[in-house]
Amino acid sequence: MNLRLRHFGLATVAMVVSFSCGPDPISTTTYPAGDALIIEEIFEDQAIPDNIYRRTYEVTYHGEQLDLGDYDNEDPYGIVAAPPKWVAGWLVVFSSSQVFIWQPGQDPIHFNPYKAQGWNDYAGRSEWRASINGSYDYYAQDLTIQDGQWRLEYVPAFDSPTGPARIVFVSDDEGQTFSVESSQG
């Protein structure tokens, strides 16, 4: 049993009690992408008030296995908007709002909107019906690389988005840093 307390200031708002479901994933899915095979495992940690889901991603490439990364959140879905693919020599795995980008011989890159320069100001703009949640409101859908610029596109996770019809993040340093595209909304 794992006992956690959530604190806001001095008051305890909620007590979260979770019970481990054991080491077995609730889902294991493989995705081919060229010469690579991506393995997605999703584990569930039953908790009160919301279950927590851990996703792990591994790639097998030319007989070698590498951990791409993992993350936790309350969304039970992993790869939904687009399958893994190769873009200009980089393997790209789109998992909900998270993106894992890897090239042989390089360390994996793990991106989500909260890591982008200017994200907090953009997500809280007054023209949106509500502040944009970078974990749940948008799914990563596509990465393009042209003339050294990376463009990572996100689409709404719901039919009626609180913000724009799409969000694009750009990088001019091979994915080391991203910022919200300045021409949006």
C-alpha positions as CSV (number, residue, x, y, z in Angstrom):
1,M,0.0,0.0,0.0
2,N,1.3,3.4,-0.9
3,L,0.0,6.3,1.2
4,R,0.4,9.8,-0.2
5,L,-0.9,13.2,1.1
6,R,-1.6,16.1,-1.2
7,H,-0.9,19.5,0.5
8,F,-1.8,23.0,-0.6
9,G,-0.4,25.5,1.8
10,L,-0.9,24.3,5.3
11,A,-4.2,22.5,4.8
12,T,-4.4,18.9,3.7
13,V,-6.9,18.8,0.9
14,A,-7.1,15.1,0.0
15,M,-5.6,11.8,1.1
16,V,-4.7,9.5,-1.8
17,V,-4.4,5.8,-1.0
18,S,-3.2,3.6,-3.8
19,F,-2.8,-0.1,-4.1
20,S,-0.2,-1.6,-6.4
21,C,-1.6,-3.8,-9.1
22,G,1.6,-5.8,-9.4
23,P,4.2,-5.7,-12.1
24,D,2.0,-6.9,-15.0
25,P,1.0,-4.2,-17.5
26,I,-2.7,-3.8,-18.4
27,S,-1.7,-3.3,-22.0
28,T,1.3,-4.2,-24.2
29,T,1.3,-3.1,-27.8
30,T,4.0,-3.2,-30.4
31,Y,4.3,-0.8,-33.3
32,P,6.5,-1.3,-36.3
33,A,8.3,1.7,-37.8
34,G,10.7,0.8,-40.6
35,D,13.5,-1.3,-39.1
36,A,12.4,-0.4,-35.6
37,L,9.8,-2.0,-33.3
38,I,8.3,0.1,-30.5
39,I,6.9,-1.5,-27.4
40,E,4.4,0.4,-25.4
41,E,3.4,-0.9,-21.9
42,I,0.8,0.7,-19.8
43,F,0.6,0.0,-16.1
44,E,-2.3,1.0,-13.8
45,D,-2.0,2.2,-10.3
46,Q,-5.4,2.2,-8.7
47,A,-5.7,5.4,-6.6
48,I,-8.3,7.6,-5.0
49,P,-9.6,9.9,-6.4
50,D,-8.1,9.0,-9.9
51,N,-6.1,6.1,-11.2
52,I,-2.6,6.8,-12.4
53,Y,-1.3,5.2,-15.6
54,R,2.4,4.7,-16.3
55,R,3.5,4.3,-19.9
56,T,6.9,2.9,-20.8
57,Y,8.4,3.0,-24.3
58,E,11.2,0.8,-25.7
59,V,12.6,0.5,-29.2
60,T,14.3,-2.5,-30.7
61,Y,16.5,-1.5,-33.6
62,H,18.9,-3.7,-35.4
63,G,18.8,-6.2,-32.5
64,E,19.5,-3.7,-29.8
65,Q,16.9,-2.5,-27.2
66,L,16.8,1.0,-25.8
67,D,14.5,2.7,-23.3
68,L,12.9,5.7,-24.9
69,G,11.3,7.0,-21.8
70,D,8.2,6.9,-19.6
71,Y,5.6,9.1,-18.0
72,D,2.6,9.0,-15.6
73,N,-0.7,10.7,-15.7
74,E,-4.5,10.1,-15.2
75,D,-5.2,9.4,-18.9
76,P,-5.4,5.7,-19.7
77,Y,-4.4,6.1,-23.3
78,G,-1.0,6.0,-24.9
79,I,-0.4,6.1,-28.6
80,V,-3.7,7.5,-30.1
81,A,-3.3,10.3,-32.6
82,A,-0.6,8.9,-34.9
83,P,1.6,5.8,-35.1
84,P,5.3,6.0,-34.6
85,K,7.3,6.9,-37.7
86,W,10.7,8.0,-39.0
87,V,11.2,11.6,-39.9
88,A,14.5,12.6,-41.5
89,G,16.4,9.9,-39.7
90,W,14.6,10.4,-36.3
91,L,12.2,7.9,-34.8
92,V,9.2,9.7,-33.4
93,V,6.7,8.2,-30.9
94,F,3.5,10.2,-30.3
95,S,1.9,9.3,-26.9
96,S,-1.0,11.4,-25.9
97,S,0.6,14.8,-25.2
98,Q,4.1,13.3,-24.8
99,V,6.6,12.9,-27.7
100,F,9.7,10.7,-27.7
101,I,12.2,11.4,-30.4
102,W,15.3,9.3,-31.0
103,Q,18.1,8.9,-33.6
104,P,20.6,6.0,-33.5
105,G,23.7,7.2,-31.6
106,Q,21.8,9.9,-29.7
107,D,20.0,10.2,-26.4
108,P,16.2,10.1,-26.6
109,I,14.4,13.5,-26.5
110,H,11.2,13.6,-24.3
111,F,8.9,16.5,-25.1
112,N,5.6,17.7,-23.7
113,P,4.0,21.2,-24.0
114,Y,5.1,22.2,-20.5
115,K,8.7,22.1,-21.6
116,A,8.2,24.6,-24.4
117,Q,9.4,28.2,-24.0
118,G,6.4,30.5,-23.6
119,W,3.9,27.7,-22.9
120,N,2.4,29.0,-19.7
121,D,1.7,32.5,-21.2
122,Y,0.2,30.9,-24.4
123,A,-1.9,28.3,-22.5
124,G,-3.4,31.0,-20.2
125,R,-4.3,33.5,-22.9
126,S,-7.7,35.3,-22.4
127,E,-9.1,34.4,-25.8
128,W,-9.3,30.7,-24.9
129,R,-12.5,29.6,-23.2
130,A,-10.3,28.2,-20.4
131,S,-6.6,27.7,-19.7
132,I,-5.2,24.9,-21.9
133,N,-4.1,21.8,-20.1
134,G,-0.8,20.7,-21.7
135,S,-1.3,17.1,-20.5
136,Y,-4.9,16.3,-21.5
137,D,-6.4,18.8,-23.9
138,Y,-4.2,18.2,-27.0
139,Y,-2.5,15.1,-28.6
140,A,0.8,15.2,-30.5
141,Q,0.0,14.3,-34.1
142,D,2.9,15.1,-36.4
143,L,6.6,16.1,-36.7
144,T,8.0,17.6,-39.8
145,I,11.7,18.6,-40.3
146,Q,12.5,21.1,-43.1
147,D,15.5,23.3,-43.6
148,G,16.7,22.5,-40.1
149,Q,13.4,23.6,-38.4
150,W,11.4,21.0,-36.5
151,R,7.6,21.6,-36.4
152,L,5.6,19.5,-33.9
153,E,1.9,19.7,-34.4
154,Y,-0.8,19.0,-31.7
155,V,-4.5,18.6,-32.3
156,P,-7.4,18.8,-29.8
157,A,-8.1,15.6,-27.8
158,F,-11.8,16.6,-27.7
159,D,-14.4,17.7,-30.2
160,S,-14.8,21.1,-28.6
161,P,-11.4,22.4,-27.7
162,T,-10.9,25.1,-25.2
163,G,-8.2,26.7,-27.3
164,P,-7.0,26.8,-30.9
165,A,-7.8,24.2,-33.6
166,R,-4.1,23.2,-33.5
167,I,-0.9,24.1,-31.7
168,V,2.6,24.0,-33.4
169,F,5.8,24.0,-31.5
170,V,9.1,24.8,-33.3
171,S,12.7,24.0,-32.7
172,D,15.8,25.2,-34.5
173,D,18.3,23.1,-32.5
174,E,17.3,19.5,-33.3
175,G,14.6,19.3,-30.6
176,Q,16.8,20.4,-27.7
177,T,14.4,23.4,-27.1
178,F,10.9,24.1,-28.5
179,S,8.7,27.2,-28.4
180,V,5.1,27.9,-29.4
181,E,5.0,29.1,-33.0
182,S,4.6,32.9,-32.8
183,S,2.2,33.1,-35.7
184,Q,-0.5,31.1,-33.9
185,G,-3.8,32.6,-32.6
